[in-house]
Amino acid sequence: MIGLATMKFLAIQDFAAAQNQTFDLTMGADSSMPLTLVEVRLLAAAPAAGTMRAPFSLMFRSQSAVVLPQKIYGLRNAVMGALQVFLVPVARDRDGIVYQAVFN
């Protein structure tokens, strides 16, 4: 478990280089599911006074037909390494399930 003192404060710039890359979502001790980071989007033109970052949104796509519940998931990517991200399923289309993570 990552303590608050060692947790990295993530910003939109951290994810920009990883757009269109695969993240492995940990499903259990021996299984994972690939997600593709399909969108990295700024939610406001500038951060509000007193905030440490501008809010942003990430959209991930899974080709699995299984819809995972919203919760914190472990993700791993070649560029970013290991992360803990709260994901929410927000859409289903012909290409799979879309999950969103919002950082504010």
C-alpha angles and dihedrals in degrees: 000000000000116000120221091248091060099037115112117234103233125212134185090261090063091061100038093084091049097055112129090016128120124255120193111226111208111235098174142320094306106020141068139172125219119238124185119217099229102169138026109185135176110228098199135027092235136003116266116255111285096017123123097219142012111261116255142177133221125201119201126187127210122193090208119107089217114100112216119212120251111269144110111298132188111241129186127195133174092236101038103029120210121354138171110221133174106231128191124192106235107165147012121206139156090284097053139264124337120212126192132207118191123199116193 
